[in-house]
Amino acid sequence: MKRAGSILIVILTLVVFGPAHAWAQEADGSPEARPDAMPIRVATFNIEDVSTTDLLVNDQPRVQRLAEVIQRLRPTVVLINEIAYDQHGVPGVPTDEPEGSNGQRFADHYLEVSQGDGLEPIRYRAIMLPTNTGRASGFDLDNSDEAVTTYPKPTRSSLNGQPPAQTDEGRAFGNDCWGFGTYPGQYGMALLVDVRLDVIDDEIRSFRLLPWSGMPDARRPMNEDGTPWYDDEEWAAMRLSSKSHWDIPVKLPNGAVVHFLCSHPTPPAFDGPEGRNKARNHDEIRFWDDYLDERGWIADDNGNVGGLQRGEQFVILGDLNADPGKGSDVGDPIGRLMKHPRLLRTEAPRQEPSAEGLDPTDTARFGLRVDYVLPSKGLELLRTGIWTLKPAARGGSEGFPSDHFPVWAELSVPGR
């Protein structure tokens, strides 16, 4: 009876995930999946500032190339960073459709349509929650002597799909927002999940509103003279997440539940001697340490307290904007996180193929490892890599369509 159940699981795996994932159980030098386990391919991909107007159509050249990359990689679950959260009132955002539809638009308009010869479409369900980026705080957070609360009309991408350059007016607005964005919703996130998996909607947690000051031993930014960068009123209101932190549980056909822990901390740059972005980047990453330690100070946006319970399986995903060996971050927050006792010890993924002028473990064209797929203990890592293969040129555009490369991991998830 046990052998028959194992055979059934293998057959179900092939049906659910298809030939692109069947190799995970083959003897190609990778470890074989356990009989009761299912292979999934998990990825994170910063697609570099894709806007609502890019997604209302189905022929934006750069977004087509981004979709081609994903169709070739064929992840089961992928976190998309820097996709605008479509918020009502922003020019170009439809008012007759729900907010937060851009993730599904990307899935429906681009990923469910073949982007090249022999490329099979992929059907995803998108989970997209509000972001702090481009939300006016009402405070003068950059200490420019003016609290900027109005933003310039967003500019469309160029004809070949490149995102528009920032303006001084847009930066002035973004610097006073809860998270930097030159208009509301810019640089949001979306988790795309294969439609044949089950998202456990009533257990999704968001931590967008969590106050930074609530974190024990938070790195409050200080001026060189020892005075705080944010005054007491600002510090009490300041949010920890520059975008948000999400816990999205997904159930697999073998009964296992995997929590996808998603975030995109602010880059540790674009500040001054006070290092406000460096401090925030550190504590946004440290949040996951505390979440895995089940610290009592954590409360989600619905008021539920505490972190992720022991025994739960998870994957930390996202552009975390920190490199364990180089860069401008302070306190090595990513190095500390990767040593957490609940995380699986793994080697850094490497580029496939190697990108000229970069280290093999760099995940972005600016020469740093900043994008991560970090599985928990209890999951088995079969293979991992950094996808750098360029898609076919469209609209006269050449090269890779983002300043980041997708990072992916093939994982074996035991049944429950």
N, C-alpha and C positions, 0 to 999 in steps of 0.2 A: 504493500500500500504506500509506503514511503517513497519507493522508487517511482511509482506511477505519479505521485504528487510532484516529484522533481521533474519528470518529463513534461508534465502539464505546465509547470512554471517556465521551462525553457521554451515551449511552444508559444506561450502567452507573451514571453519576452520578444520573440521574433515577430509576432503579430503586432504588438504595441509599438515597438521601436523600429522595426523594419531592418533591411539588410545593412543600413549604415551603422547600426549598433551591434549587429550579430558578431562582428569580428571580436568583440570583447570576450567571447567565450571560446575563441579559437586558440590553438597552440601556435602563436606567431612570435613567441618570445615574451609575451605579456602573461601575467598570472591569470589562470583560469578563474572565472567567477564561481562562487560557491553554488551548489545545485539549487538552493532556495533563494539565491540572490538574483537581482536584476541589474543590468548595466544601464547607467544613464550618463549622458554627456552634458556637463554643466559648463557654462561660459559666462564671462563678463566682457562687455564691449562698450567703451566710450566712443560714441559715434560723432562727437564734435559738433555740438550746437545745431541740432536739427529743430526747425521751428514748425509751427502749425501750418503755415502756408506751404511748406515743403511736403506736408503729409495730406493735405486736402486733395492733391493731385496724385496720379500714379506714375508720373514720368519725370520726376525730378532727377537729373542725371546722377548726382552724387549719391542720393538715397537709393537709387537702383543699384549702384555699385556696392553700397553698404549691404543691401539685401542679398546681392550675389555672394558676398563673403559669408554671410550667415547661412545661405543655402548650401554652400560648399562645406562649411563646418558642421552643419546640421546638429546643433545642440538640442537636447531635450528641454532644458531650462536655460534661459540666458537673461542676465541683467543688462539692460541698456541704460547707460549714463549719458547725460546731456541731450535728452529729448524733452522738448518744452511741455510743461503741464498746461493744457489749454484751459485758461481761466476766463470766465465770462467778463466782458468789459474791455478786454485787450483787443486792439484792432486786429482784424483778420480771424478772430475766434468765432465760430458759429454760435449763435445764442439759442438755436433750436435743437441742439444736441447736448448731452450731459457733459459737464466738465470732466477732464481727465480721460478723454477719448483718444488722445494722440497715440498712445501705445497700441490700441486696437487698430487705429488707422494704419500705422506702420505695418502691423501684421496683415491686415486685410488688403491694403493697396499695393504692398510690395512683396511680402514674404509668401503670400498665398498665390502669387503669380510667378511663373518661371522667369528667372532673370538671365537665362542663357541656355544654349543647346544642351540637352540632357540633364538640366537641373530640375529636380522635382520641387514643387511648391511645398511649404510647410504650414500647417494650421496651428496657430497659437492662440491661447487666451491671454490677454494682457491685464495685469494688475497695476494700476497707476493711482497713486495717492497724492494728496497735495504736498507741495514743497515750500520751504521758506524762501527760496530764491526769488528776488524781485518783489518781495512783500514789504512795503514801506513800514518802518518801525515807528516813525514819528520822532525819533531821536537823532541827534547829530553824532552818529556812531564813529565817524572818521575825524571828529574834532576839527571840522573845517569852518566852524562858526555859523553853519546853516544846516538845518534839518531838511533835506530834500525829499519831497513826497510825490513829485510828479515826474513822469518819464517821457522821453521822446517816442514818437511813433516807431515801432519796430520796422527795420529795413528788410526788404526781401533778399534772399540769396541771389547770387549772380546767375547768369544764364547757364553756366556749367555746374551750378549747384554749390559753389563755395559760400560759406556763411559770411555775413557782412562784418566789417571791422567795427570795433567798439568806438564810440565817440566820447569826448570829454563830458558831454551832458549825460550820456547814459551811465558812465562810470560814477559821476557825482551822485546819481540816484542810487545805483547799485551799492555804493559804499555805505549808504545809510539804511539799507534793507536788512532784514533778519539774516538773509543769506544773499551773497552777491548775485545780482541779475540786473540787466539793463531794462528789463520789463518783467511784469509778474509772470512767474512760471518758467522763465528761461532756465536751462540746465537741469531740468527735472530728471526723474528716473521712471523706468517701467520694467517690470518683471514679466517676461514672456514664458508661458508654460504650455508644453504640448497639450492639445485639447483632450488627449486620451488619458491624462492624469487628472486627479481631483484636487483642486485648491480648497482648503478648509477655511471658507470665508469667515465664519464666525469666530475663528481663533487668530485672525490676522491682527498684529499689533503694530502701531505707528507711534513714534516718539518725537514727532516734529515740535511739539510744544514744550518739551522738557527744559526747564531752566538750567542754564550752565552753572549758576551759583549753587544749585542743589547738589552738585557732585562734590563729595568729600575731597578736600585737598585739590580743588580745581585750580588750574593755572590762570589766575586772574591777571590780565595784562597790566603791567606797571610802566610808568614813564621813567626816564632816566633819573629824575629827581626823587623817585620813590613814591610819587602820588599815583593813584590808579588811573588808567586810561579811560575806563568807563566809570562815571560817577555812581553813587550808590543806587540811585533810581534806575539808571541804565543797566547796571549789573544785576539787579533783582529781576529785571524783565528780559535780559538777554537770553536767547535760546542757544542750547548746546549745538544742535544740528544746523549746519549751513544749508542742507537740503532736507533730509530726514533720516531716521533709522527705522528699518522695517524688519519684522519677523513674519514671514509668510510660510505657513506649513502646507506641504503638498503630500498627498497620499498616493503611493504607487500601487499598481495592480497586485503586488505580492503582500499588500497590507502594511508595508513600512511607511512611516511618515518622516519626511525630511524637512527641517526648518531652514528656509533660505534667509539669511541675515544680510540685509542689503544696506549699503550706505555709500556716500560720496563726500568725504570730508573736504573742507576747504584746502586749497594748496597752501603750504607753509611759505608764502611769499607775498609780494604786493603790500607790504606793511613797512613800518619804520623800526626805530630802536626798541619800541615797546613790544614788538613781535606778537601783535594780537592774533594774526592768522596762524603763526607758528604754534602759539599756545592753544588755539582752538583746534587745529589739526591734531595735536597731541591728544587732547581730551575727547575729541570725536572718535578717535581710534581706541582710546582707553575705555570708552563706553562699552565696547564688546568684551573687554576683560571683566568688567564689573557685571555685565549681563550674564556671562558664563559662570561667574561666581555667585549669582543669585543675590546681588546686593539689594538691601531693602530701600535704598534711596530712590531707586528707579520706579517711575510710574508712567504708564503709557497714556495716550491721548484720551482714553476712556476712563482713566483713573485706576486701572488695575496695577497693582504694585508687584515688584519683584522681577527676576530674570528668568532664564531658560532652565527648566528643571533638569536635574541630573538624569542621565539615561536617555535623553532625547538626542536624536541624530540631527546634524546640522551642517551647513556649508556657509562660510562667510564669503560674500561676493562684493566686488566693487572696485572702482578707482579710488584707492585709499590715499593717494597723493603722498606717499612716503616710501622711501627706499631704505632697506636695512643697512646698506653699505655706503651710500653717498647721498648728496642732496642737502637741502636746507632745513629739514625738520629738526626739532629739538627733542632730546630725551629718547630717541630711537623707539617711538611707540609701536611701530610695526614689528621690530625685532622682539620686543617684549610680548606682543600679542601672539606671534608665531610660536612662542615657547609655552603658551598656556597648556596646562596639563590635560585639558579636554580636547585639544587639537591633535590631529595626526601629524607626525613628523614626516616631512616630505622634502625632497630636493626642489630647488627652484626650477620652474619650467624654462625651456629653452626655445629659441626662435626656430621656426620651420618655414622656409629656409632662412639662413642667416641674412640679416639686413646690414647692408654696407654702412660702416661708420659707427655701429652700435655694438655694445657688449651683447653676448648671446642671451642674457637674461633681461635685457631692457624690454619694457613693454610699450614704450612710447618713443616717438621720433625725437624727442628732446633728451634722450639718453638716460632714462631712469627706469627702474622697476617700480611701478606704482599701481598696477592692476593685479588683483588677487582672486584666486579660487582656493579657499582653505577649508578642507573637509575635517570633520570631527573623527575622533577615534570611533571604531565600530564600522566605519566605511572603509572599503579597500580601494586604494588608488591603483588603477590599471595602467593608465598612461596620462600624460599631460603635455602641454606645449603652448607656444605662442605662435599664432597664425599670422604670417607676414606675406603670404602669397597674394600678389596683386590681382584684382579682378580684371575682366576685359574692359577696355576703354569705352566710355560712352560720352557722347556730346563733346568730344575733343579733350576730355579730362584723362590724365594719365597718373600713374603712381597710386599709392594706397589712399583710400578715400577718407581717412581720419588721421589725426595726429597720435592716435593710440591703436594698438593691435589687440585683437581678441585673445584672451587667455582662456584656455579650456582644460578640463580634466575629465577623464573617463573614470567613473566610480562604480564599484559594485556595492549594491545596497542589500543587506540581508533581509529576508522576509520576516514578518511578524505574525 
